[in-house]
Amino acid sequence: MVTSSSAFTEVPRAALGLGKEPDSADGEGRLALVHLKSNLGRTQKTRLVQIEQTCIDDPDGGDPIDTARAVIGEECDLTQDQVFRQKQGRPPQAFTDAAEFLAEMRRRHGARLPVHEVQEAWRESGLGSETTLRRARTDSGLKPMSIGGVWYWVNPDDAGF
């Protein structure tokens, strides 16, 4: 939701999340401001937010400055699960790319994928983040294992592991 670390929402007394309104079309720019947690009082209702382009005067007298502002709108009944859940259906393209990348690496290297080499090839490919690659590795059942002082990703179900 906020990031892959829960510390961003577990440590503070209150947390808000800003996410895309589930029913808005791409490019509409409609967002939902969700009160994720509160140890200080009652959780507030979700509010719709619109990002608008605006222009402000330069305080130093220069040219006007193009910028954007968030306009907080009416309350709505959206929950944090509705705003932040992953869409059903096809997985995100980066995850699909990572899974295909790992499948290709397994075709090249067999049962043992040398971690350093795979990570370096992933970075060079520019297909996504290290986190995406790690999620695809976990999803594919590959586990880290040190063999002779070298780290590999292996599938424990493959013969010999």
C-alpha positions as protocol buffer text, in pm:
chain_id: "A"
residue {
  index: 1
  type: MET
  ca { x: 0 y: 0 z: 0 }
}
residue {
  index: 2
  type: VAL
  ca { x: 233 y: 276 z: 118 }
}
residue {
  index: 3
  type: THR
  ca { x: 546 y: 75 z: 35 }
}
residue {
  index: 4
  type: SER
  ca { x: 648 y: -283 z: 89 }
}
residue {
  index: 5
  type: SER
  ca { x: 752 y: -192 z: 446 }
}
residue {
  index: 6
  type: SER
  ca { x: 482 y: -190 z: 710 }
}
residue {
  index: 7
  type: ALA
  ca { x: 693 y: 44 z: 928 }
}
residue {
  index: 8
  type: PHE
  ca { x: 552 y: 345 z: 744 }
}
residue {
  index: 9
  type: THR
  ca { x: 206 y: 272 z: 884 }
}
residue {
  index: 10
  type: GLU
  ca { x: 287 y: 87 z: 1208 }
}
residue {
  index: 11
  type: VAL
  ca { x: 511 y: 348 z: 1371 }
}
residue {
  index: 12
  type: PRO
  ca { x: 304 y: 670 z: 1340 }
}
residue {
  index: 13
  type: ARG
  ca { x: -9 y: 735 z: 1545 }
}
residue {
  index: 14
  type: ALA
  ca { x: -204 y: 828 z: 1231 }
}
residue {
  index: 15
  type: ALA
  ca { x: -153 y: 756 z: 861 }
}
residue {
  index: 16
  type: LEU
  ca { x: -322 y: 870 z: 541 }
}
residue {
  index: 17
  type: GLY
  ca { x: -295 y: 712 z: 198 }
}
residue {
  index: 18
  type: LEU
  ca { x: -355 y: 876 z: -139 }
}
residue {
  index: 19
  type: GLY
  ca { x: -448 y: 633 z: -416 }
}
residue {
  index: 20
  type: LYS
  ca { x: -629 y: 623 z: -746 }
}
residue {
  index: 21
  type: GLU
  ca { x: -1006 y: 614 z: -720 }
}
residue {
  index: 22
  type: PRO
  ca { x: -1098 y: 263 z: -844 }
}
residue {
  index: 23
  type: ASP
  ca { x: -1376 y: 379 z: -1079 }
}
residue {
  index: 24
  type: SER
  ca { x: -1186 y: 668 z: -1240 }
}
residue {
  index: 25
  type: ALA
  ca { x: -1069 y: 629 z: -1597 }
}
residue {
  index: 26
  type: ASP
  ca { x: -699 y: 654 z: -1678 }
}
residue {
  index: 27
  type: GLY
  ca { x: -590 y: 1013 z: -1715 }
}
residue {
  index: 28
  type: GLU
  ca { x: -885 y: 1149 z: -1515 }
}
residue {
  index: 29
  type: GLY
  ca { x: -661 y: 1223 z: -1218 }
}
residue {
  index: 30
  type: ARG
  ca { x: -923 y: 1141 z: -953 }
}
residue {
  index: 31
  type: LEU
  ca { x: -775 y: 1017 z: -630 }
}
residue {
  index: 32
  type: ALA
  ca { x: -902 y: 904 z: -291 }
}
residue {
  index: 33
  type: LEU
  ca { x: -752 y: 1019 z: 40 }
}
residue {
  index: 34
  type: VAL
  ca { x: -794 y: 730 z: 284 }
}
residue {
  index: 35
  type: HIS
  ca { x: -746 y: 747 z: 661 }
}
residue {
  index: 36
  type: LEU
  ca { x: -546 y: 424 z: 704 }
}
residue {
  index: 37
  type: LYS
  ca { x: -513 y: 427 z: 1081 }
}
residue {
  index: 38
  type: SER
  ca { x: -553 y: 641 z: 1388 }
}
residue {
  index: 39
  type: ASN
  ca { x: -449 y: 576 z: 1746 }
}
residue {
  index: 40
  type: LEU
  ca { x: -566 y: 924 z: 1841 }
}
residue {
  index: 41
  type: GLY
  ca { x: -933 y: 915 z: 1756 }
}
residue {
  index: 42
  type: ARG
  ca { x: -1193 y: 785 z: 1521 }
}
residue {
  index: 43
  type: THR
  ca { x: -1088 y: 707 z: 1162 }
}
residue {
  index: 44
  type: GLN
  ca { x: -1232 y: 962 z: 920 }
}
residue {
  index: 45
  type: LYS
  ca { x: -1422 y: 887 z: 600 }
}
residue {
  index: 46
  type: THR
  ca { x: -1240 y: 874 z: 268 }
}
residue {
  index: 47
  type: ARG
  ca { x: -1242 y: 1194 z: 63 }
}
residue {
  index: 48
  type: LEU
  ca { x: -1212 y: 1232 z: -312 }
}
residue {
  index: 49
  type: VAL
  ca { x: -922 y: 1445 z: -434 }
}
residue {
  index: 50
  type: GLN
  ca { x: -869 y: 1612 z: -770 }
}
residue {
  index: 51
  type: ILE
  ca { x: -526 y: 1729 z: -889 }
}
residue {
  index: 52
  type: GLU
  ca { x: -564 y: 2054 z: -1082 }
}
residue {
  index: 53
  type: GLN
  ca { x: -313 y: 2251 z: -1286 }
}
residue {
  index: 54
  type: THR
  ca { x: -270 y: 2606 z: -1164 }
}
residue {
  index: 55
  type: CYS
  ca { x: -40 y: 2903 z: -1203 }
}
residue {
  index: 56
  type: ILE
  ca { x: 100 y: 3112 z: -917 }
}
residue {
  index: 57
  type: ASP
  ca { x: 280 y: 3444 z: -913 }
}
residue {
  index: 58
  type: ASP
  ca { x: 655 y: 3434 z: -860 }
}
residue {
  index: 59
  type: PRO
  ca { x: 721 y: 3601 z: -520 }
}
residue {
  index: 60
  type: ASP
  ca { x: 1041 y: 3751 z: -666 }
}
residue {
  index: 61
  type: GLY
  ca { x: 849 y: 3919 z: -948 }
}
residue {
  index: 62
  type: GLY
  ca { x: 955 y: 3679 z: -1223 }
}
residue {
  index: 63
  type: ASP
  ca { x: 742 y: 3484 z: -1466 }
}
residue {
  index: 64
  type: PRO
  ca { x: 435 y: 3304 z: -1327 }
}
residue {
  index: 65
  type: ILE
  ca { x: 503 y: 2949 z: -1208 }
}
residue {
  index: 66
  type: ASP
  ca { x: 304 y: 2655 z: -1349 }
}
residue {
  index: 67
  type: THR
  ca { x: 225 y: 2402 z: -1076 }
}
residue {
  index: 68
  type: ALA
  ca { x: -51 y: 2176 z: -949 }
}
residue {
  index: 69
  type: ARG
  ca { x: -266 y: 2162 z: -638 }
}
residue {
  index: 70
  type: ALA
  ca { x: -475 y: 1901 z: -463 }
}
residue {
  index: 71
  type: VAL
  ca { x: -840 y: 1998 z: -421 }
}
residue {
  index: 72
  type: ILE
  ca { x: -1003 y: 1794 z: -145 }
}
residue {
  index: 73
  type: GLY
  ca { x: -1360 y: 1708 z: -235 }
}
residue {
  index: 74
  type: GLU
  ca { x: -1658 y: 1531 z: -86 }
}
residue {
  index: 75
  type: GLU
  ca { x: -1662 y: 1228 z: 142 }
}
residue {
  index: 76
  type: CYS
  ca { x: -1720 y: 887 z: -12 }
}
residue {
  index: 77
  type: ASP
  ca { x: -1767 y: 529 z: 108 }
}
residue {
  index: 78
  type: LEU
  ca { x: -1448 y: 384 z: -44 }
}
residue {
  index: 79
  type: THR
  ca { x: -1243 y: 163 z: 189 }
}
residue {
  index: 80
  type: GLN
  ca { x: -865 y: 128 z: 192 }
}
residue {
  index: 81
  type: ASP
  ca { x: -900 y: -221 z: 44 }
}
residue {
  index: 82
  type: GLN
  ca { x: -1096 y: -82 z: -251 }
}
residue {
  index: 83
  type: VAL
  ca { x: -847 y: 197 z: -315 }
}
residue {
  index: 84
  type: PHE
  ca { x: -523 y: 3 z: -268 }
}
residue {
  index: 85
  type: ARG
  ca { x: -602 y: -354 z: -370 }
}
residue {
  index: 86
  type: GLN
  ca { x: -425 y: -483 z: -675 }
}
residue {
  index: 87
  type: LYS
  ca { x: -651 y: -502 z: -974 }
}
residue {
  index: 88
  type: GLN
  ca { x: -771 y: -851 z: -1054 }
}
residue {
  index: 89
  type: GLY
  ca { x: -685 y: -1010 z: -1385 }
}
residue {
  index: 90
  type: ARG
  ca { x: -350 y: -974 z: -1553 }
}
residue {
  index: 91
  type: PRO
  ca { x: -52 y: -918 z: -1324 }
}
residue {
  index: 92
  type: PRO
  ca { x: 135 y: -588 z: -1366 }
}
residue {
  index: 93
  type: GLN
  ca { x: 362 y: -588 z: -1670 }
}
residue {
  index: 94
  type: ALA
  ca { x: 682 y: -550 z: -1466 }
}
residue {
  index: 95
  type: PHE
  ca { x: 599 y: -865 z: -1270 }
}
residue {
  index: 96
  type: THR
  ca { x: 522 y: -1057 z: -1590 }
}
residue {
  index: 97
  type: ASP
  ca { x: 852 y: -934 z: -1739 }
}
residue {
  index: 98
  type: ALA
  ca { x: 1039 y: -1049 z: -1426 }
}
residue {
  index: 99
  type: ALA
  ca { x: 880 y: -1396 z: -1438 }
}
residue {
  index: 100
  type: GLU
  ca { x: 971 y: -1431 z: -1808 }
}
residue {
  index: 101
  type: PHE
  ca { x: 1323 y: -1307 z: -1733 }
}
residue {
  index: 102
  type: LEU
  ca { x: 1369 y: -1573 z: -1461 }
}
residue {
  index: 103
  type: ALA
  ca { x: 1232 y: -1842 z: -1693 }
}
residue {
  index: 104
  type: GLU
  ca { x: 1491 y: -1741 z: -1955 }
}
residue {
  index: 105
  type: MET
  ca { x: 1767 y: -1745 z: -1691 }
}
residue {
  index: 106
  type: ARG
  ca { x: 1662 y: -2099 z: -1593 }
}
residue {
  index: 107
  type: ARG
  ca { x: 1681 y: -2208 z: -1956 }
}
residue {
  index: 108
  type: ARG
  ca { x: 2036 y: -2067 z: -1974 }
}
residue {
  index: 109
  type: HIS
  ca { x: 2169 y: -2177 z: -1637 }
}
residue {
  index: 110
  type: GLY
  ca { x: 1963 y: -2483 z: -1551 }
}
residue {
  index: 111
  type: ALA
  ca { x: 1867 y: -2557 z: -1191 }
}
residue {
  index: 112
  type: ARG
  ca { x: 2117 y: -2317 z: -1031 }
}
residue {
  index: 113
  type: LEU
  ca { x: 2080 y: -1946 z: -1102 }
}
residue {
  index: 114
  type: PRO
  ca { x: 2390 y: -1753 z: -985 }
}
residue {
  index: 115
  type: VAL
  ca { x: 2234 y: -1466 z: -787 }
}
residue {
  index: 116
  type: HIS
  ca { x: 2498 y: -1204 z: -866 }
}
residue {
  index: 117
  type: GLU
  ca { x: 2488 y: -1277 z: -1239 }
}
residue {
  index: 118
  type: VAL
  ca { x: 2106 y: -1281 z: -1252 }
}
residue {
  index: 119
  type: GLN
  ca { x: 2076 y: -954 z: -1058 }
}
residue {
  index: 120
  type: GLU
  ca { x: 2336 y: -785 z: -1279 }
}
residue {
  index: 121
  type: ALA
  ca { x: 2155 y: -900 z: -1596 }
}
residue {
  index: 122
  type: TRP
  ca { x: 1825 y: -776 z: -1447 }
}
residue {
  index: 123
  type: ARG
  ca { x: 1970 y: -430 z: -1374 }
}
residue {
  index: 124
  type: GLU
  ca { x: 2113 y: -409 z: -1726 }
}
residue {
  index: 125
  type: SER
  ca { x: 1779 y: -511 z: -1878 }
}
residue {
  index: 126
  type: GLY
  ca { x: 1601 y: -210 z: -1725 }
}
residue {
  index: 127
  type: LEU
  ca { x: 1282 y: -416 z: -1695 }
}
residue {
  index: 128
  type: GLY
  ca { x: 1203 y: -324 z: -1334 }
}
residue {
  index: 129
  type: SER
  ca { x: 1315 y: -289 z: -976 }
}
residue {
  index: 130
  type: GLU
  ca { x: 1506 y: -538 z: -760 }
}
residue {
  index: 131
  type: THR
  ca { x: 1188 y: -571 z: -552 }
}
residue {
  index: 132
  type: THR
  ca { x: 991 y: -685 z: -859 }
}
residue {
  index: 133
  type: LEU
  ca { x: 1259 y: -944 z: -939 }
}
residue {
  index: 134
  type: ARG
  ca { x: 1256 y: -1065 z: -576 }
}
residue {
  index: 135
  type: ARG
  ca { x: 874 y: -1102 z: -583 }
}
residue {
  index: 136
  type: ALA
  ca { x: 891 y: -1298 z: -908 }
}
residue {
  index: 137
  type: ARG
  ca { x: 1164 y: -1520 z: -760 }
}
residue {
  index: 138
  type: THR
  ca { x: 951 y: -1592 z: -452 }
}
residue {
  index: 139
  type: ASP
  ca { x: 643 y: -1656 z: -666 }
}
residue {
  index: 140
  type: SER
  ca { x: 836 y: -1902 z: -884 }
}
residue {
  index: 141
  type: GLY
  ca { x: 947 y: -2104 z: -580 }
}
residue {
  index: 142
  type: LEU
  ca { x: 1317 y: -2023 z: -614 }
}
residue {
  index: 143
  type: LYS
  ca { x: 1508 y: -2016 z: -284 }
}
residue {
  index: 144
  type: PRO
  ca { x: 1850 y: -1867 z: -208 }
}
residue {
  index: 145
  type: MET
  ca { x: 2117 y: -2128 z: -133 }
}
residue {
  index: 146
  type: SER
  ca { x: 2492 y: -2101 z: -81 }
}
residue {
  index: 147
  type: ILE
  ca { x: 2686 y: -2371 z: -265 }
}
residue {
  index: 148
  type: GLY
  ca { x: 3062 y: -2363 z: -226 }
}
residue {
  index: 149
  type: GLY
  ca { x: 3052 y: -2001 z: -109 }
}
residue {
  index: 150
  type: VAL
  ca { x: 2851 y: -1883 z: -410 }
}
residue {
  index: 151
  type: TRP
  ca { x: 2485 y: -1784 z: -377 }
}
residue {
  index: 152
  type: TYR
  ca { x: 2233 y: -1938 z: -616 }
}
residue {
  index: 153
  type: TRP
  ca { x: 1857 y: -1931 z: -655 }
}
residue {
  index: 154
  type: VAL
  ca { x: 1737 y: -2288 z: -676 }
}
residue {
  index: 155
  type: ASN
  ca { x: 1402 y: -2462 z: -682 }
}
residue {
  index: 156
  type: PRO
  ca { x: 1407 y: -2716 z: -397 }
}
residue {
  index: 157
  type: ASP
  ca { x: 1159 y: -2931 z: -595 }
}
residue {
  index: 158
  type: ASP
  ca { x: 1410 y: -2976 z: -880 }
}
residue {
  index: 159
  type: ALA
  ca { x: 1605 y: -3302 z: -880 }
}
residue {
  index: 160
  type: GLY
  ca { x: 1917 y: -3284 z: -667 }
}
residue {
  index: 161
  type: PHE
  ca { x: 1788 y: -3022 z: -419 }
}
